[in-house]
Amino acid sequence: MTTIVPTSEEDPTLSVVSFVADLSWADAGPEVAEGHVSRLLVEAQECIIQKRWLDLASLILASADVIFSKSSEKDLECIYTVICHLVKKPESLDQVHEIAELIATKVTQQPNEKPGLRLKILFNLYNLLENPYSQFFVYMKALNLAVSGKVTEHIVPSFKKMDDFLSEWNLGTKDKRDLFLTVANILKDSKSSAKESFDYLVKYLETFSGDDALALAEAKEEAVLAVVEFVKSPDMFQGDLLDIPAIAQLEKDSAYAPVYQILNIFLTQRLDAYLDFQSSNSDFFNSHGLVHEDCVAKMRLISLVDLGTHESGQIAYSLIKETLQIEDSEVEPWVVKAITAKLLDCRIDQINEVVIVKYGLVSVGYLFELYYNPSMKPTILLFCFSRCSKRVFGLHEWQSLRSKLAAWRGNIANVMSTIQANKIVEDGTQTVQGLTIR
């Protein structure tokens, strides 16, 4: 089979037209084929002269199926490189998009035939485009092709650049929804990081506002899926899911209310609340693929962390035993599990049978005081915070943090005033001593 080699003596587009025409009419015999090939070449030349680039692309791509079935991969790459470069011809962005849409649609019509090569062609087309919306259109075509052709491993690495893509594309709400949901499904089906898939699913749900009840209804199944995935996950313990309107709507839905209830338990309550729920909703667990033993294990960790958040620095073994509903011998292993999962930073006091939650210390006053007057006895300014993960971080938590930071800022201002006053006194004393010596 002949390989196309564009030369300066002939327009590469005409070479492609001739090559594709030969393939299309090869079975008809040379006498019949010659006339059709000549006619197509004349038509292509007219398109070039009149700058009818969309018509030229349509002329070539009319035989797209034949090109893929009868050409080698090397020839296909060369043919589509020439075709894709047609998007650089028009001055109008609308015409560029029409050509890009035509090429992408034709390339994705038979996704199971050479899917990897088709995906490569779409990537090449994407890189030639400057219009953000055209880029987004081609990228979505690539995502769907990767799914249909079962070559998602080639598209997943591009998700690392998603923040850059979103910044460049400046998408509307509907396009964001399509993108986030497609990416979430790809990551889930490709058995990539469950956390990444969950994050994109949440991004999808966050595009819905509470003002549009009709649109919210479309997201119910995905909202349920997000809740179930959160409950199932052995390493997801935090989230502001309750505040997302698409999920909050489940609370008043007769069919999905239990879904919201279990999410509320996992984010705000302890093991006893979960056990009460489970005893009354055993069918719910079977229908959503939830394993009771796994849920109990997760709720025990959550309940232990909750003790660390609300108790005053020390948690008695007896309280842990009671809250987690475990034996005496299991207390320390569960504390170790919480530490290993980085949910709790604490110290186990076996003699006194308490768990001591560690606190962080910020000693800004100490640093400033040493800088201005190393001879003074430093007064350490402490700003304490519990090293214990919170399951939710909503309005109440923000208000609490704001109060602490305001107090911290006031303390720092007082220390700085004291430092400055001491520095002025010290400078004055040194001046008087200097005059006395003279």
C-alpha positions in Angstrom: 0.0 0.0 0.0 1.2 3.5 -0.9 2.2 5.8 1.9 1.3 9.5 1.4 4.4 11.7 1.3 3.4 15.4 0.9 5.7 17.4 -1.4 6.0 21.0 -2.2 4.9 20.4 -5.8 1.4 19.3 -4.9 -1.1 20.3 -2.2 -1.1 17.6 0.5 -4.8 17.8 0.7 -5.2 16.9 -3.0 -2.8 13.9 -2.4 -5.2 12.8 0.4 -8.2 13.2 -1.9 -6.5 11.1 -4.6 -5.4 8.5 -2.2 -8.9 8.2 -0.5 -10.6 8.1 -3.9 -8.3 5.3 -5.1 -9.2 3.3 -2.0 -12.9 3.9 -2.4 -13.1 2.9 -6.1 -10.4 0.2 -6.1 -13.0 -2.6 -6.4 -14.7 -1.0 -9.4 -11.8 -1.5 -11.8 -9.4 1.1 -13.2 -11.7 2.3 -16.0 -14.5 3.2 -13.7 -12.3 4.4 -10.9 -10.3 6.8 -13.0 -13.3 8.9 -13.9 -14.5 9.1 -10.3 -11.1 10.0 -9.0 -10.7 12.7 -11.5 -14.1 14.2 -10.7 -13.3 14.2 -6.9 -10.0 15.9 -7.6 -11.6 18.6 -9.6 -14.2 19.2 -6.9 -11.5 19.3 -4.2 -9.6 21.9 -6.2 -12.7 24.1 -6.5 -13.1 23.9 -2.7 -9.6 25.0 -2.2 -9.8 27.9 -4.7 -13.1 29.1 -3.2 -11.9 28.4 0.4 -14.8 26.1 1.1 -12.9 24.2 3.8 -15.9 22.6 5.4 -17.0 21.2 2.0 -13.5 19.9 1.4 -13.5 18.1 4.8 -16.9 16.6 4.0 -15.6 15.5 0.6 -12.7 13.6 2.1 -14.5 12.2 5.1 -17.4 10.8 3.1 -15.2 7.7 2.8 -14.1 7.7 6.4 -15.1 4.1 7.0 -13.2 2.9 3.9 -10.1 4.8 5.0 -10.1 3.0 8.4 -10.9 -0.4 7.0 -8.4 -0.4 4.1 -5.5 1.8 5.3 -2.5 1.0 7.4 -2.1 2.8 10.7 0.8 4.8 9.2 -1.3 5.9 6.3 -4.2 6.7 8.6 -2.1 9.0 10.7 -0.8 10.8 7.7 -4.3 11.2 6.1 -5.9 12.5 9.3 -3.0 14.8 10.0 -3.7 16.5 6.7 -7.5 16.5 7.4 -7.1 17.9 10.9 -5.0 20.8 9.7 -8.0 22.0 7.7 -9.1 23.6 11.0 -6.3 26.1 10.6 -7.7 27.4 7.3 -10.9 29.3 8.1 -10.8 32.7 9.7 -14.2 32.3 11.3 -14.3 30.4 14.6 -17.7 29.1 13.8 -16.4 27.5 10.6 -13.4 26.1 12.6 -15.8 24.5 15.1 -18.0 23.0 12.3 -14.9 21.4 10.7 -13.7 20.1 14.1 -17.2 18.8 14.9 -17.3 17.0 11.6 -13.9 15.4 12.0 -14.5 14.3 15.6 -17.9 12.9 14.8 -16.6 10.8 11.9 -13.6 9.6 13.8 -15.8 8.3 16.7 -18.4 6.5 14.6 -16.7 3.1 14.9 -15.1 3.3 18.4 -14.3 -0.5 18.5 -12.1 -0.4 15.4 -8.6 0.8 16.2 -9.8 2.9 19.2 -6.3 3.8 20.3 -5.5 5.3 16.9 -8.8 7.2 16.8 -8.0 8.6 20.2 -4.6 9.7 19.0 -6.2 11.5 16.0 -8.6 13.3 18.4 -5.7 14.4 20.6 -3.9 15.8 17.5 -7.1 17.6 16.5 -7.4 19.1 20.0 -3.9 20.5 19.9 -4.6 22.3 16.6 -7.6 24.1 18.0 -7.5 27.5 19.7 -11.2 28.0 20.4 -11.9 26.8 24.0 -15.3 25.5 23.2 -14.1 23.5 20.2 -11.4 22.0 22.4 -14.0 21.0 25.0 -16.2 19.5 22.3 -13.3 17.3 21.0 -12.2 16.4 24.5 -15.7 15.1 25.3 -15.7 13.1 22.1 -12.4 11.6 23.2 -13.8 10.7 26.6 -16.8 8.9 25.1 -14.6 7.2 22.5 -12.3 6.0 25.3 -15.3 4.5 27.1 -16.9 2.9 24.1 -13.5 1.6 22.7 -12.4 0.4 26.2 -9.2 2.4 26.1 -9.8 4.7 29.1 -6.2 4.1 30.3 -5.1 6.5 27.5 -7.4 9.3 28.7 -7.1 9.0 32.5 -3.6 10.7 32.7 -5.2 13.9 31.2 -7.4 14.3 34.3 -4.3 15.6 36.1 -4.7 18.8 34.0 -8.4 19.2 34.7 -8.0 22.4 36.7 -6.1 24.0 33.8 -8.7 22.7 31.3 -11.5 24.3 33.3 -9.7 27.6 33.5 -9.1 27.6 29.8 -12.6 26.4 28.7 -14.7 28.6 31.0 -17.6 26.2 30.7 -21.3 26.7 31.5 -23.1 24.7 34.2 -24.5 22.0 31.8 -21.1 21.4 30.2 -19.5 21.1 33.6 -22.1 18.6 34.7 -21.5 16.4 31.6 -17.7 16.6 32.1 -17.7 15.8 35.8 -20.1 12.9 35.5 -18.3 11.4 32.6 -14.9 11.6 34.3 -16.4 10.2 37.6 -17.8 7.2 35.7 -14.5 6.6 33.8 -12.5 6.6 37.0 -15.0 4.3 38.6 -15.1 1.8 35.7 -11.4 1.9 35.2 -10.8 0.9 38.8 -8.7 4.0 39.4 -8.7 5.8 42.7 -12.1 5.5 44.3 -11.5 8.8 46.0 -10.9 10.6 42.7 -14.1 9.1 41.2 -16.0 10.2 44.3 -14.5 13.7 44.2 -15.7 14.2 40.6 -19.1 12.9 41.5 -19.3 15.4 44.3 -18.2 18.2 41.8 -21.1 17.1 39.6 -23.6 17.3 42.4 -22.3 20.7 43.5 -23.3 22.2 40.1 -27.0 21.9 41.2 -28.5 24.8 43.2 -31.5 24.5 45.5 -33.5 26.9 43.4 -34.1 24.5 40.5 -36.2 21.6 41.8 -36.6 20.1 38.3 -32.8 20.0 37.7 -32.3 18.6 41.3 -34.6 15.7 40.5 -32.2 14.7 37.7 -29.4 14.2 40.2 -31.2 12.0 42.7 -29.6 8.8 41.6 -26.1 10.3 41.5 -26.7 11.8 45.0 -27.7 8.3 46.3 -24.6 6.9 44.7 -22.3 9.5 46.3 -23.8 8.8 49.8 -23.4 5.0 49.3 -19.8 5.4 48.1 -19.0 7.6 51.1 -20.5 5.1 53.6 -18.7 2.1 51.9 -15.3 3.7 51.7 -12.9 2.6 54.5 -10.8 5.7 54.2 -13.3 8.6 53.8 -14.4 10.2 57.0 -15.0 13.9 56.3 -17.1 15.9 54.0 -19.7 18.7 53.7 -22.1 16.5 51.8 -25.1 17.4 54.0 -24.9 21.0 52.7 -25.1 20.0 49.0 -28.6 20.7 47.7 -28.6 17.7 45.4 -28.0 15.5 48.5 -30.1 17.5 50.9 -33.2 16.9 48.8 -33.1 13.2 49.7 -34.1 14.0 53.3 -37.7 14.8 52.2 -38.0 12.2 49.5 -40.0 9.2 50.7 -38.0 6.7 48.6 -34.5 8.1 49.5 -35.0 9.4 53.0 -33.0 6.5 54.6 -30.1 7.4 52.4 -29.9 10.8 53.9 -30.5 9.4 57.4 -27.4 7.1 57.2 -25.3 9.9 55.8 -26.3 12.2 58.7 -25.4 9.4 61.1 -21.9 8.9 59.6 -21.2 12.6 59.6 -22.7 13.8 62.9 -23.6 10.9 65.2 -22.0 7.9 66.9 -22.2 4.1 66.8 -25.4 3.8 68.9 -27.4 5.9 66.4 -26.1 3.7 63.5 -27.1 0.4 65.3 -30.6 1.8 65.9 -30.9 2.7 62.2 -29.5 -0.7 61.1 -32.0 -2.6 63.2 -34.9 -0.8 61.6 -33.6 -0.8 58.0 -31.9 -4.1 57.3 -33.4 -4.3 53.8 -31.8 -0.9 53.0 -28.3 -2.4 53.5 -28.9 -5.3 51.1 -30.4 -3.1 48.4 -27.4 -0.8 48.4 -24.6 -3.4 48.8 -23.6 -2.2 52.3 -21.9 -4.6 54.6 -23.0 -4.2 58.2 -19.7 -5.3 59.7 -17.7 -2.8 57.6 -20.1 0.0 58.6 -19.7 -0.9 62.3 -15.9 -0.8 61.9 -16.1 2.6 60.3 -18.6 4.0 62.8 -16.3 2.9 65.7 -13.4 4.9 64.2 -15.8 7.9 63.7 -17.2 7.6 67.2 -13.7 7.5 68.7 -12.7 10.6 66.7 -15.8 12.3 67.9 -14.9 11.6 71.5 -11.5 13.3 70.8 -13.3 16.3 69.4 -15.7 16.9 72.3 -13.9 15.6 75.3 -11.5 18.0 77.2 -8.2 16.6 76.1 -8.5 13.2 77.8 -10.7 10.2 76.9 -11.1 7.5 79.5 -10.8 3.9 78.5 -14.2 3.2 80.0 -15.8 5.9 77.8 -14.2 4.4 74.7 -15.4 1.0 75.6 -18.9 2.2 76.2 -19.1 4.3 73.1 -17.5 1.8 70.7 -19.3 -1.2 72.4 -16.1 -3.2 72.7 -14.2 -5.2 75.3 -11.5 -3.8 77.5 -8.8 -5.6 75.5 -10.0 -3.9 72.3 -9.7 -0.3 73.4 -6.0 0.2 72.7 -6.1 -1.5 69.2 -9.0 0.8 68.1 -7.0 3.8 69.3 -4.0 2.6 67.3 -6.3 2.1 64.2 -7.4 5.8 64.5 -3.8 6.9 64.8 -2.8 4.8 61.8 -5.6 6.3 59.7 -4.4 9.8 60.7 -7.7 10.6 62.3 -6.3 11.1 65.8 -3.0 12.4 67.2 -2.9 11.2 70.7 -0.9 9.4 73.4 -2.0 6.3 75.3 -1.6 6.5 79.1 -1.9 2.8 80.0 -1.3 3.4 83.8 -4.2 5.9 84.1 -6.2 4.2 81.4 -6.8 7.4 79.4 -6.1 8.6 75.9 -4.6 12.1 75.8 -5.4 14.0 72.6 -2.4 16.1 71.6 -2.7 19.9 71.0 -0.6 22.0 68.7 1.2 25.1 70.1 2.0 28.3 68.2 4.7 30.4 70.0 4.9 33.6 67.8 5.3 35.8 70.8 8.4 33.8 71.9 10.0 34.3 68.5 9.5 38.0 68.3 10.6 38.5 71.9 13.9 36.7 71.4 14.5 38.7 68.3 14.0 42.1 69.9 15.5 41.4 73.3 17.4 38.1 73.7 18.3 38.9 77.3 14.7 39.0 78.4 12.9 35.9 79.8 10.6 34.9 77.0 6.9 34.8 77.5 5.4 32.1 75.3 2.2 32.9 73.5 0.2 29.7 73.0 -2.5 29.1 70.4 -3.9 25.6 70.9 -5.8 23.4 68.5 -6.9 19.8 68.8 -5.1 17.4 66.5 -8.3 15.5 65.8 -10.1 15.3 62.5 -13.6 16.8 62.2 -16.2 15.0 60.1 -17.9 18.2 58.9 -16.6 21.8 58.7 -19.7 23.9 58.3 -20.8 27.3 59.4 -20.5 26.6 63.1 -16.9 25.3 62.7 -16.0 28.4 60.6 -17.4 30.7 63.3 -15.5 28.9 66.0 -12.3 29.1 64.0 -12.9 32.8 63.4 -13.3 33.4 67.1 -10.1 31.6 67.9 -8.2 33.5 65.2 -9.5 36.8 66.5 -8.4 36.0 70.0 -5.0 34.9 68.7 -4.7 38.1 66.7 -5.5 40.1 69.8 -2.9 38.3 71.8 -0.2 38.8 69.2 -1.1 42.6 69.1 -0.6 42.8 72.9 2.7 40.9 72.7 3.9 43.2 70.0 2.9 46.3 72.0 4.8 45.0 75.0 7.9 44.2 72.9 7.9 47.6 71.3 7.5 49.3 74.8 10.3 47.3 76.2 12.5 48.1 73.2 11.9 51.9 73.7 12.7 51.7 77.4 15.9 49.7 76.6 17.0 52.2 73.9 16.4 55.1 76.4 18.4 53.4 79.1 21.3 52.7 76.8 21.3 56.4 75.7 21.4 57.7 79.3 24.2 55.3 80.1 26.1 56.6 77.1 25.8 60.2 78.3 26.9 59.3 81.8 30.1 57.6 80.5 31.1 60.6 78.6 
